[in-house]
Amino acid sequence: MPKIALNQNTVNALEPSGKEVIYFDANLPGFGVRVSAQGTKAYIVQRRVSGRERKYTIGRTNVLKYSDAKNQAKALFGAISKGEDPFQTQRGSVVDFEDFFKRYLEEHAENLKKPRSIIEDRKLIANHLLPRLRKFSPETVSRQDVIDLKIGIARSGKPRRNDHASHESPFREKGVTSNRCLALLSKAFNFAMDNQCLVRTDNPVVRIPRYREYRREEFLVEEDIGRLRSAIRDARVNRTEHSAALDAIKILLL
């Protein structure tokens, strides 16, 4: 990792390079600025404590001055020199994925999204995301973990009724659910980071390719046609629909 003489001006001038880079301060070893692939910048400290390499994010550069972050870093290093482990209690406010999704639903979705979208979010979380992510931490889940999640969701679905007659793989068809899960997970990570619920400053879902989606095409079977004809007859008798519309549906059936 590169070492530079950090100050407020050099921090402001740091630009993303397409991958995560940590620029350590040449004048205060272990203190630096992490720049994510997307350009998010945060002050961090890195120091070996009790034989283990530990990292901690102090705060984002857009909400914390360089001088304040440096003072916090010095305080952390001072505690370490006394034999303490200040990282033991320094953590983000989200402790696991159950809490992660609960915060997203209560503080974001239920305030900004339509009821139908909230119901869909809850289904995706309960049926696909939480069962597969419960063993991970939102702070440490990796890009590869998310890729495995994507593939696992796509392979878990059962073929639809007409999949056996299609030349397209049922695996591809179930990729739609996987895509919806990744989109939701990405929004939840953005919400958590924007609201300081996480220490991490990178979204592990960003730039993971989605499955190609195909327009669904289904054909009515005899049972469906029978129900439709019955509904047309009932509509004529009860005069609940315009006669011309019912005639048009019968022509389409042909």
ROVEX-571700 format. One record per residue: x, y, z of N, C-alpha, C in turn; residue in one letter. Coordinates in steps of 0.05 Angstrom, whole numbers, plus 5000, padded with zeros to 4 digits. Layout:
# ROVEX-571700
    nX    nY    nZ   caX   caY   caZ    cX    cY    cZ  residu
     X     Y     Z     X     Y     Z     X     Y     Z       A
...
***
This chain:
# ROVEX-571700
    nX    nY    nZ   caX   caY   caZ    cX    cY    cZ  residu
  5017  4976  5000  5000  5000  5000  5018  5025  5000       M
  5011  5045  4984  5028  5069  4982  5028  5086  5008       P
  5050  5100  5013  5052  5118  5036  5056  5146  5025       K
  5040  5165  5035  5042  5193  5027  5039  5210  5052       I
  5048  5235  5049  5044  5254  5071  5015  5264  5071       A
  4999  5253  5088  4970  5260  5088  4966  5287  5101       L
  4948  5302  5090  4936  5326  5102  4909  5331  5089       N
  4895  5351  5097  4868  5355  5087  4868  5358  5057       Q
  4888  5372  5046  4888  5376  5016  4894  5350  5001       N
  4913  5334  5011  4919  5310  4997  4896  5290  4999       T
  4882  5289  5022  4859  5272  5025  4837  5280  5005       V
  4832  5306  5002  4811  5315  4984  4819  5309  4955       N
  4845  5307  4949  4853  5303  4921  4854  5274  4913       A
  4852  5255  4932  4853  5227  4925  4830  5219  4907       L
  4837  5204  4886  4817  5195  4866  4816  5165  4865       E
  4792  5153  4858  4790  5124  4855  4807  5114  4832       P
  4817  5089  4835  4834  5078  4814  4823  5052  4801       S
  4797  5047  4808  4785  5022  4797  4786  4999  4816       G
  4801  5002  4837  4802  4981  4858  4807  4995  4885       K
  4802  4980  4907  4806  4992  4933  4836  4996  4939       E
  4843  5020  4948  4871  5026  4955  4871  5041  4982       V
  4890  5033  4999  4894  5047  5025  4920  5064  5023       I
  4918  5090  5028  4940  5108  5028  4948  5113  5057       Y
  4970  5102  5066  4979  5106  5094  4994  5132  5097       F
  4991  5143  5120  5004  5169  5126  5034  5163  5132       D
  5052  5177  5118  5080  5173  5122  5089  5183  5149       A
  5074  5201  5161  5082  5213  5187  5069  5200  5211       N
  5048  5183  5207  5035  5169  5229  5030  5140  5220       L
  5049  5122  5223  5046  5094  5214  5021  5081  5225       P
  5006  5068  5207  4982  5054  5214  4957  5070  5210       G
  4960  5096  5204  4937  5113  5199  4936  5119  5169       F
  4912  5118  5158  4911  5123  5129  4882  5129  5119       G
  4880  5130  5093  4854  5135  5080  4849  5112  5060       V
  4826  5100  5063  4818  5078  5044  4800  5090  5023       R
  4808  5086  4998  4792  5096  4976  4780  5071  4961       V
  4754  5069  4961  4741  5046  4948  4742  5048  4918       S
  4735  5027  4905  4735  5027  4875  4715  5047  4864       A
  4694  5053  4880  4674  5072  4871  4681  5101  4880       Q
  4702  5105  4895  4710  5132  4903  4703  5140  4931       G
  4690  5122  4947  4684  5128  4975  4710  5128  4991       T
  4714  5149  5007  4738  5152  5022  4733  5152  5052       K
  4749  5138  5067  4746  5136  5096  4773  5135  5110       A
  4774  5147  5133  4798  5145  5150  4799  5118  5164       Y
  4822  5105  5164  4824  5079  5177  4850  5078  5193       I
  4850  5059  5212  4875  5052  5226  4880  5022  5223       V
  4905  5015  5222  4912  4987  5220  4936  4982  5239       Q
  4933  4963  5257  4954  4958  5276  4952  4929  5286       R
  4975  4917  5292  4975  4890  5303  4969  4891  5333       R
  4949  4876  5342  4941  4876  5370  4939  4846  5378       V
  4954  4839  5399  4954  4812  5410  4960  4791  5388       S
  4979  4799  5370  4987  4781  5349  4969  4780  5325       G
  4948  4796  5325  4930  4796  5302  4930  4824  5289       R
  4929  4824  5262  4927  4849  5247  4898  4858  5248       E
  4894  4882  5259  4867  4893  5262  4864  4918  5246       R
  4840  4921  5234  4833  4946  5219  4807  4957  5231       K
  4806  4984  5231  4783  4997  5241  4778  5023  5225       Y
  4754  5027  5216  4747  5052  5202  4738  5073  5221       T
  4752  5095  5221  4745  5118  5239  4720  5132  5229       I
  4720  5138  5204  4697  5152  5192  4702  5161  5164       G
  4682  5169  5150  4685  5178  5123  4697  5206  5122       R
  4712  5211  5100  4726  5237  5098  4707  5260  5093       T
  4683  5254  5083  4664  5276  5077  4649  5285  5102       N
  4652  5271  5125  4639  5279  5149  4659  5284  5172       V
  4684  5278  5168  4704  5280  5189  4729  5294  5178       L
  4738  5314  5192  4762  5329  5184  4787  5311  5188       K
  4807  5317  5172  4832  5302  5174  4844  5305  5202       Y
  4845  5329  5213  4857  5333  5240  4842  5317  5261       S
  4815  5317  5260  4800  5302  5280  4805  5272  5277       D
  4806  5262  5252  4811  5233  5248  4838  5226  5258       A
  4858  5243  5253  4885  5237  5262  4887  5236  5293       K
  4873  5254  5306  4872  5254  5335  4859  5228  5346       N
  4838  5219  5333  4825  5194  5341  4845  5171  5337       Q
  4860  5171  5315  4879  5150  5310  4901  5150  5331       A
  4910  5173  5339  4931  5175  5360  4920  5164  5386       K
  4895  5169  5392  4883  5159  5417  4881  5129  5417       A
  4874  5118  5394  4873  5089  5391  4900  5076  5394       L
  4920  5088  5382  4947  5077  5384  4958  5080  5412       F
  4950  5101  5426  4958  5104  5454  4946  5082  5472       G
  4921  5075  5467  4909  5054  5482  4922  5027  5477       A
  4930  5022  5452  4944  4997  5445  4971  4996  5459       I
  4985  5018  5460  5011  5018  5473  5009  5012  5503       S
  4985  5016  5515  4981  5009  5543  4972  4980  5547       K
  4971  4965  5524  4962  4937  5526  4933  4933  5523       G
  4918  4954  5516  4889  4952  5513  4882  4944  5484       E
  4858  4935  5480  4848  4928  5453  4824  4945  5447       D
  4828  4969  5437  4805  4988  5433  4787  4978  5410       P
  4796  4960  5393  4780  4950  5371  4758  4931  5381       F
  4762  4921  5405  4743  4901  5415  4715  4913  5417       Q
  4713  4939  5423  4687  4951  5426  4680  4970  5404       T
  4698  4973  5384  4692  4991  5362  4679  4974  5340       Q
  4654  4980  5334  4641  4964  5313  4618  4981  5302       R
  4608  4973  5279  4585  4986  5267  4560  4979  5283       G
  4539  4995  5279  4515  4991  5295  4499  4967  5285       S
  4504  4956  5261  4491  4932  5252  4508  4908  5259       V
  4496  4889  5274  4512  4867  5284  4510  4842  5267       V
  4488  4838  5253  4484  4814  5236  4464  4820  5214       D
  4460  4801  5196  4443  4806  5173  4413  4808  5181       F
  4406  4796  5203  4378  4798  5212  4373  4827  5220       E
  4391  4839  5235  4389  4867  5243  4392  4885  5218       D
  4410  4878  5200  4415  4893  5175  4390  4896  5159       F
  4375  4874  5154  4351  4876  5138  4328  4889  5154       F
  4327  4885  5180  4307  4897  5197  4309  4927  5195       K
  4333  4938  5197  4337  4966  5196  4330  4977  5168       R
  4337  4962  5147  4330  4971  5120  4300  4973  5116       Y
  4285  4952  5125  4256  4952  5122  4243  4974  5138       L
  4250  4977  5163  4237  4995  5181  4244  5024  5175       E
  4269  5030  5168  4278  5057  5166  4278  5068  5137       E
  4278  5049  5118  4278  5058  5090  4254  5049  5075       H
  4250  5022  5071  4229  5012  5054  4201  5021  5063       A
  4195  5019  5089  4169  5025  5099  4163  5055  5098       E
  4183  5071  5095  4179  5100  5093  4178  5110  5064       N
  4191  5096  5046  4195  5107  5019  4183  5089  4997       L
  4177  5064  5002  4169  5046  4981  4139  5041  4983       K
  4127  5032  4960  4099  5026  4960  4093  4999  4974       K
  4069  4996  4985  4063  4972  5000  4069  4946  4985       P
  4063  4945  4960  4068  4921  4944  4098  4915  4943       R
  4114  4936  4940  4143  4932  4939  4154  4923  4965       S
  4143  4933  4987  4151  4924  5014  4146  4895  5018       I
  4122  4886  5009  4115  4858  5011  4135  4840  4996       I
  4142  4849  4972  4161  4835  4955  4188  4834  4968       E
  4197  4856  4979  4223  4857  4993  4223  4837  5016       D
  4202  4836  5032  4201  4818  5055  4202  4789  5045       R
  4189  4783  5023  4190  4755  5013  4218  4748  5004       K
  4231  4766  4989  4258  4760  4980  4278  4756  5004       L
  4274  4773  5024  4292  4771  5047  4287  4745  5062       I
  4261  4738  5067  4254  4715  5083  4260  4688  5069       A
  4255  4688  5043  4257  4663  5028  4285  4658  5015       N
  4300  4679  5010  4325  4675  4995  4349  4688  5009       H
  4347  4713  5017  4371  4727  5026  4379  4719  5055       L
  4361  4722  5074  4369  4716  5101  4377  4687  5106       L
  4363  4667  5095  4372  4640  5100  4401  4635  5090       P
  4409  4648  5069  4436  4644  5058  4457  4662  5070       R
  4449  4685  5081  4468  4704  5091  4471  4704  5122       L
  4454  4689  5135  4453  4689  5165  4480  4682  5177       R
  4496  4665  5164  4521  4657  5175  4544  4677  5170       K
  4538  4698  5154  4558  4718  5149  4553  4743  5165       F
  4573  4761  5166  4570  4787  5178  4568  4808  5156       S
  4551  4828  5158  4550  4849  5138  4576  4864  5135       P
  4592  4864  5156  4618  4878  5155  4639  4863  5139       E
  4637  4837  5137  4658  4821  5125  4650  4805  5101       T
  4624  4804  5094  4615  4788  5071  4629  4799  5046       V
  4639  4781  5030  4656  4788  5008  4641  4788  4981       S
  4654  4798  4961  4643  4798  4934  4638  4769  4925       R
  4658  4751  4931  4655  4723  4924  4631  4710  4938       Q
  4627  4718  4963  4603  4708  4978  4577  4716  4964       D
  4577  4740  4954  4553  4749  4940  4549  4735  4913       V
  4571  4730  4900  4570  4715  4874  4559  4686  4880       I
  4568  4674  4901  4558  4647  4909  4528  4649  4915       D
  4520  4670  4928  4492  4675  4935  4476  4677  4909       L
  4485  4692  4890  4472  4696  4865  4467  4669  4851       K
  4488  4653  4849  4486  4627  4836  4467  4608  4851       I
  4470  4608  4878  4453  4590  4894  4423  4596  4891       G
  4416  4622  4890  4388  4629  4887  4378  4621  4860       I
  4394  4625  4839  4385  4618  4812  4381  4588  4809       A
  4397  4572  4823  4395  4543  4820  4374  4530  4838       R
  4363  4546  4856  4345  4535  4876  4316  4532  4867       S
  4308  4547  4846  4280  4547  4838  4272  4522  4823       G
  4246  4517  4825  4235  4494  4810  4226  4504  4782       K
  4229  4488  4761  4220  4496  4735  4190  4503  4735       P
  4183  4524  4719  4155  4530  4716  4141  4510  4698       R
  4114  4512  4697  4098  4491  4684  4107  4486  4655       R
  4114  4506  4640  4120  4503  4612  4150  4502  4606       N
  4167  4500  4627  4196  4499  4622  4204  4475  4606       D
  4190  4452  4609  4198  4428  4595  4195  4431  4565       H
  4179  4450  4556  4174  4454  4528  4191  4476  4516       A
  4207  4489  4534  4222  4512  4525  4251  4503  4519       S
  4263  4518  4500  4291  4513  4494  4309  4528  4514       H
  4298  4546  4530  4314  4560  4549  4316  4544  4575       E
  4339  4546  4588  4343  4531  4613  4327  4542  4636       S
  4315  4525  4652  4301  4535  4676  4320  4550  4694       P
  4346  4544  4693  4366  4558  4709  4366  4588  4702       F
  4365  4593  4675  4364  4621  4667  4339  4635  4676       R
  4317  4620  4674  4291  4632  4682  4292  4641  4711       E
  4304  4624  4729  4305  4630  4757  4325  4652  4763       K
  4341  4660  4744  4359  4682  4748  4345  4708  4753       G
  4320  4710  4745  4304  4735  4750  4302  4740  4781       V
  4296  4719  4796  4294  4721  4825  4321  4729  4836       T
  4342  4716  4826  4369  4723  4835  4375  4752  4830       S
  4368  4762  4806  4373  4791  4800  4358  4809  4819       N
  4333  4802  4826  4318  4819  4844  4331  4819  4872       R
  4341  4796  4880  4354  4794  4906  4380  4811  4907       C
  4396  4810  4886  4420  4827  4885  4414  4856  4886       L
  4393  4864  4871  4385  4893  4871  4377  4902  4899       A
  4361  4885  4913  4352  4891  4940  4376  4892  4959       L
  4394  4873  4957  4417  4872  4975  4435  4897  4971       L
  4438  4905  4946  4454  4928  4940  4442  4954  4952       S
  4416  4956  4950  4402  4979  4962  4405  4979  4992       K
  4403  4956  5004  4405  4954  5033  4433  4962  5042       A
  4454  4954  5027  4481  4961  5034  4485  4992  5032       F
  4475  5003  5010  4477  5032  5007  4463  5047  5029       N
  4439  5037  5037  4425  5050  5059  4442  5048  5085       F
  4452  5024  5091  4467  5020  5116  4492  5038  5117       A
  4507  5041  5095  4531  5057  5095  4524  5087  5096       M
  4503  5095  5081  4496  5123  5081  4487  5132  5109       D
  4476  5114  5125  4466  5120  5151  4484  5111  5174       N
  4509  5107  5167  4530  5100  5186  4523  5075  5203       Q
  4509  5056  5191  4502  5031  5205  4525  5011  5202       C
  4544  5016  5185  4566  4998  5180  4592  5013  5181       L
  4613  4998  5189  4640  5009  5188  4651  5008  5160       V
  4645  4987  5145  4656  4984  5118  4646  5006  5100       R
  4661  5012  5079  4653  5034  5061  4650  5024  5032       T
  4651  4998  5028  4648  4987  5001  4623  4970  5000       D
  4609  4971  4977  4586  4954  4972  4594  4929  4957       N
  4593  4906  4969  4603  4881  4956  4586  4872  4933       P
  4563  4884  4928  4545  4876  4907  4551  4892  4881       V
  4565  4914  4884  4570  4932  4860  4585  4917  4838       V
  4575  4920  4814  4588  4910  4790  4589  4879  4788       R
  4572  4866  4803  4569  4837  4799  4549  4834  4777       I
  4556  4820  4755  4538  4819  4732  4512  4804  4738       P
  4490  4813  4727  4464  4800  4731  4459  4779  4709       R
  4440  4762  4713  4432  4743  4693  4415  4757  4671       Y
  4418  4747  4647  4401  4757  4626  4373  4749  4631       R
  4354  4768  4627  4326  4762  4632  4311  4759  4605       E
  4294  4740  4604  4278  4734  4580  4249  4740  4585       Y
  4236  4750  4564  4207  4756  4567  4192  4730  4570       R
  4175  4729  4589  4160  4704  4594  4139  4700  4572       R
  4137  4675  4563  4117  4668  4543  4104  4642  4552       E
  4078  4643  4558  4064  4620  4567  4040  4614  4549       E
  4032  4589  4547  4009  4580  4531  3988  4568  4548       F
  3963  4574  4541  3941  4563  4557  3938  4533  4551       L
  3933  4518  4572  3927  4490  4569  3896  4487  4569       V
  3887  4462  4565  3858  4458  4562  3843  4468  4587       E
  3854  4463  4610  3841  4471  4635  3838  4501  4636       E
  3859  4516  4628  3858  4545  4627  3837  4555  4608       D
  3836  4543  4584  3816  4551  4564  3788  4547  4574       I
  3783  4524  4587  3757  4519  4598  3748  4540  4618       G
  3766  4547  4636  3760  4568  4656  3754  4595  4642       R
  3770  4601  4622  3766  4627  4608  3739  4627  4593       L
  3732  4606  4580  3706  4605  4566  3683  4607  4586       R
  3686  4595  4609  3665  4596  4630  3662  4625  4640       S
  3685  4639  4643  3685  4666  4652  3671  4684  4632       A
  3676  4679  4606  3664  4695  4585  3634  4692  4585       I
  3624  4666  4588  3596  4661  4590  3583  4675  4613       R
  3596  4674  4637  3585  4687  4660  3584  4718  4656       D
  3604  4729  4643  3605  4757  4639  3582  4766  4620       A
  3576  4749  4600  3554  4756  4582  3527  4755  4597       R
  3523  4734  4613  3498  4731  4627  3494  4754  4647       V
  3516  4761  4662  3514  4782  4682  3519  4810  4672       N
  3527  4811  4646  3532  4837  4633  3553  4854  4649       R
  3574  4840  4658  3594  4854  4673  3617  4865  4655       T
  3617  4856  4630  3638  4866  4611  3624  4873  4585       E
  3637  4890  4570  3626  4898  4543  3627  4874  4524       H
  3605  4871  4510  3603  4848  4491  3625  4847  4471       S
  3633  4870  4460  3654  4871  4440  3680  4861  4451       A
  3686  4867  4476  3711  4858  4489  3711  4828  4492       A
  3688  4817  4499  3686  4788  4502  3689  4774  4475       L
  3678  4786  4454  3681  4775  4427  3710  4775  4419       D
  3724  4796  4426  3752  4799  4418  3769  4777  4432       A
  3763  4771  4457  3777  4750  4472  3773  4723  4459       I
  3748  4718  4451  3742  4692  4438  3757  4689  4411       K
  3759  4711  4396  3775  4711  4371  3804  4705  4377       I
  3815  4717  4398  3843  4713  4406  3848  4684  4413       L
  3828  4671  4425  3831  4643  4433  3835  4625  4408       L
  3825  4634  4385  3828  4618  4361  3857  4620  4350       L
***
